[in-house]
Amino acid sequence: MIDLYYWPTPNGHKITLFLEEAGLEYKIHPVNIGAGDQFKPEFLAFSPNNRMPAIIDQNPADGGDPITVFESGAILQYLAEKTGKFLPTDVRGKKTVMEWLFWQMGGLGPMAGQNHHFSGYAPEKIPYAITRYVNETNRLYGVLNKRLEGRTFIAGIAGDDYSIADMACYPWIVSHEKQQQDLNDFPNLKRWFENIKARPATIAAYKAGEGLRKEDGLSEEDKKVLFGQTAKTGKNA
């Protein structure tokens, strides 16, 4: 059993994508990031960066005590190694998947996230910031589009090359319209996106989070919780 501490965000969806694809039994524990659930002591005990997702594997491979993992990329790698799925074991194949996983963690996710913030959440619309992050998101879409030329999935050509790299990237493309990106400008990326969107496990993964997030989006109080954190307070400024 995997206990998944989760909220339906791109990083949260990465993990439900894997769990549904792998057929692992899991239980969702909602972490309402707008309400501040990520600051509860019991959550911080195994997710010290006060971010979700995080997991507790109740049945680790070594048969020992439950294992906790935080950070979505680390969780994907852990689960792939636990199950022997969606991560090649040969040195070259694994290297390629890990390159693109880290590309998402260090590039696509942070840049698209700042795009979302300055375009949709910032109280002051700063044209330079919006242009900067919309353009960088566009550049990264171009990198991925080029990578997918002649490839079914990010890490290879064959039909069975679906990997944790794809699971990491896909949720960040779902909000392409909010990121001011047109998938028609990226035909390889669009083909890949539609392919993954239609997978039964993807449909199930997104269904798992339905009903958790408020339909009217973030309130001003939610934004204070999410965007006002400092080291001094550990929570809000």
C-alpha positions in Angstrom: 0.0 0.0 0.0 1.2 3.5 -0.9 -0.1 6.3 1.2 -0.1 9.3 -1.1 -0.1 12.8 0.3 -1.5 14.8 -2.5 -3.3 17.7 -4.0 -4.4 17.9 -7.7 -1.6 20.0 -9.0 0.9 19.1 -11.8 3.3 17.7 -9.3 0.6 15.7 -7.6 -0.7 14.3 -10.9 2.7 12.9 -11.7 2.4 10.4 -8.9 -1.2 9.3 -9.6 -0.1 8.8 -13.2 2.5 6.4 -12.1 0.4 4.6 -9.5 -2.4 4.1 -12.0 -0.1 2.9 -14.8 1.7 0.5 -12.4 -1.5 -0.8 -10.9 -0.2 -0.2 -7.3 -2.7 0.0 -4.5 -2.7 3.5 -3.0 -4.7 5.7 -0.7 -4.9 9.5 -1.1 -4.5 11.7 1.9 -5.5 15.2 0.7 -3.1 18.0 1.5 -5.1 21.2 1.0 -2.3 23.6 0.1 -4.6 26.6 0.2 -5.7 25.8 3.7 -2.1 25.2 4.9 -2.2 21.5 5.5 1.4 21.3 4.3 2.5 23.0 7.5 1.0 20.4 9.8 3.7 18.9 12.0 2.7 15.3 11.1 3.2 16.2 7.4 6.5 18.1 7.9 7.8 15.0 9.8 8.4 13.3 6.4 8.1 16.2 3.9 10.4 18.9 5.4 10.1 21.3 2.5 6.3 21.7 3.3 5.4 20.7 -0.2 3.4 17.8 -1.6 3.4 15.2 -3.0 5.0 12.8 -0.6 4.5 9.1 0.0 4.8 6.5 2.6 5.5 3.0 1.2 4.0 0.6 3.8 5.6 -2.4 2.1 9.1 -1.5 0.9 11.2 -3.9 -1.1 13.6 -4.5 1.8 10.8 -5.7 4.1 11.7 -3.2 6.7 9.9 -0.3 8.3 7.8 2.0 6.0 9.8 4.3 3.7 8.9 8.0 3.3 9.8 9.9 0.1 9.2 13.6 -0.7 9.8 15.5 -4.0 7.9 14.3 -7.0 11.0 13.4 -9.1 12.4 11.3 -6.2 9.1 9.6 -5.8 8.9 8.7 -9.4 12.4 7.2 -9.4 11.7 5.4 -6.1 8.4 3.8 -7.4 10.0 2.9 -10.8 12.9 1.1 -9.1 10.5 -0.5 -6.6 8.3 -1.9 -9.4 10.8 -2.4 -12.2 8.5 -0.3 -14.4 8.9 2.8 -16.6 12.6 3.1 -16.0 15.1 1.1 -18.0 17.7 -1.0 -16.2 20.4 -0.6 -18.9 22.8 2.2 -18.2 22.1 4.1 -21.4 18.4 3.9 -21.3 18.2 4.8 -17.6 20.6 7.7 -18.2 18.3 9.1 -20.9 15.1 8.9 -18.8 16.9 10.5 -15.8 18.1 13.4 -18.1 14.6 14.2 -19.1 13.2 13.8 -15.6 15.7 16.3 -14.3 15.0 18.5 -17.3 11.4 18.7 -16.2 12.3 19.2 -12.5 14.9 21.9 -13.2 13.3 23.6 -16.2 9.8 22.9 -17.5 8.2 22.8 -14.0 9.8 25.9 -12.5 9.5 28.0 -15.6 5.8 27.0 -16.2 5.1 27.5 -12.5 6.5 31.1 -12.6 4.5 31.6 -15.8 1.3 30.6 -13.9 2.2 32.8 -11.0 3.0 36.0 -12.8 0.2 35.6 -15.4 -2.5 34.4 -13.1 -1.8 34.9 -9.4 0.5 37.9 -8.9 -1.4 40.9 -7.4 0.5 43.2 -9.7 0.8 42.4 -13.4 4.5 42.9 -14.2 4.9 42.9 -18.0 8.6 42.0 -17.9 8.0 39.0 -15.7 5.1 37.7 -17.7 7.0 38.0 -21.0 10.1 36.5 -19.5 8.3 33.3 -18.3 5.9 33.0 -21.2 8.9 33.1 -23.6 10.9 30.7 -21.5 8.0 28.3 -21.4 7.7 28.6 -25.2 11.4 27.8 -25.6 11.1 24.7 -23.4 8.1 23.6 -25.4 10.3 23.9 -28.5 13.0 21.7 -26.9 10.5 19.0 -26.1 8.9 19.3 -29.5 12.2 18.7 -31.2 13.0 15.8 -28.9 9.7 14.1 -29.8 10.4 14.3 -33.6 10.2 10.7 -34.7 9.6 9.4 -31.2 6.5 8.0 -29.5 7.7 9.0 -26.1 10.5 11.2 -24.7 13.0 8.5 -23.9 12.9 6.5 -27.1 11.2 5.4 -30.3 9.5 2.1 -29.6 6.0 1.8 -28.3 7.0 0.5 -24.9 9.3 3.5 -24.1 6.7 5.3 -21.9 8.6 6.3 -18.8 8.7 8.4 -15.7 10.1 11.2 -17.9 6.7 11.4 -19.8 4.8 11.2 -16.5 6.8 14.1 -15.1 6.3 16.3 -18.2 2.7 15.6 -19.2 1.0 17.4 -16.2 2.9 20.6 -16.9 1.6 20.6 -20.5 -2.0 20.2 -19.5 -2.3 23.9 -18.6 -0.8 25.0 -21.9 -3.5 27.6 -22.6 -3.0 29.2 -19.2 0.7 29.3 -20.1 -0.2 31.2 -23.3 1.1 28.4 -25.5 -0.6 27.0 -28.6 0.0 23.3 -29.1 -0.6 23.7 -32.8 2.8 25.4 -32.9 4.4 22.2 -31.6 3.0 19.3 -33.7 5.3 16.6 -32.2 4.5 17.7 -28.7 0.7 17.9 -29.5 0.8 14.3 -30.9 2.6 13.1 -27.7 0.2 15.0 -25.5 -3.0 13.6 -27.1 -1.5 10.1 -26.9 -0.9 10.3 -23.2 -4.2 12.1 -22.5 -6.1 9.2 -24.0 -4.4 6.5 -21.9 -6.8 4.8 -19.4 -4.4 5.3 -16.6 -4.2 9.1 -17.3 -7.9 9.4 -17.2 -8.1 7.5 -13.9 -5.2 9.5 -12.5 -7.0 12.8 -13.1 -10.3 11.4 -11.9 -8.7 10.5 -8.6 -8.3 14.2 -7.8 -11.7 15.4 -8.8 -13.7 17.2 -6.2 -10.7 18.3 -4.1 -9.9 21.6 -5.6 -12.4 24.5 -5.3 -14.0 25.4 -8.6 -13.6 29.1 -8.1 -9.8 28.9 -7.7 -7.6 30.4 -5.1 -9.0 32.9 -2.6 -6.8 35.8 -1.4 -6.3 34.0 1.8 -5.2 30.9 -0.1 -2.6 33.0 -2.0 -1.2 34.4 1.3 -0.7 30.8 2.5 0.9 29.7 -0.7 3.0 32.7 -1.7 3.9 34.4 1.6 6.3 31.8 3.1 9.6 32.8 4.6 12.4 31.0 6.4 11.8 33.0 9.5 8.2 32.1 10.0 8.3 28.7 8.3 4.9 29.6 7.0 3.6 33.0 6.1 5.3 36.4 6.0 
